[in-house]
Amino acid sequence: MKKITIYIIISSLFLSINLFSQEESPPTEQPKQVETEKQQAQETQKPSPQTTTETPKPQTGGQVGFSENRLLDMIEKNPKNPEPYFTLIRYYTAKEMRKERLKIAIKYIQNIGGNAYMYQIIGDENRLAGEYSKALVSYQYALRLSPNNAALYNRIGLVLLKLENFNQAEAAFKAAIYFGANENNMNKAAYYNNLGVSYEAMNDIENAIKNFKIAVKFYPTYQTALDNLKRLENR
């Protein structure tokens, strides 16, 4: 029964996303840039419940095997080889060179084809730039390639909150919780916190408090959820 329910939620979610993206094509142009990015991005919704994006961090250890220019040359000479793209993505992520990382993600898709992580990078840049409909399209392409990815559902939920599509944001966060059942407690706490935010946006305070409490249960020192819970309980 639980599986049936979650697939109904996901089907509903995909239908909603299609309403936003039915005339869109895969992103191939660099979106508008923003100046800064926090590793754990926090966004606020009126009347200021806090949401959180929690995702596994890309590998940053070790040194780049070749120089940056050498890796770029490798891509030019053999654009179908994925290895230098991912090496550069790790390098640019570690150096917080978002503009360069975005270019490589777009080039990967152009030269090799769809990849969930590359679409996620493009979606993140659009989301941070406030281009929420574009971000939703990018996340949709990523989700089609990685349909069990809890972090992607969470990102989609954050974008849907910004677009004030609260019912579908709720569905997205429920899918994140379902597919993130085996993730660490911090990620689970983030998903439940964000579900609580979607309920609060719909003025369902009882369910909002319930989910903020679950978030705190998973991660007792999670300040975002603690602040949300305190604010509602002190109303």
PyMOL commands that set and color helices and strands:
alter all, ss='L'
color gray80, all
select helices_A, chain A and resi 2-21+68-77+83-94+98-111+116-128+132-145+150-162+166-179+185-201+205-218+223-233
alter helices_A, ss='H'
color red, helices_A
select strands_A, chain A and resi 42-44+50-52
alter strands_A, ss='S'
color yellow, strands_A
deselect
rebuild
show_as cartoon
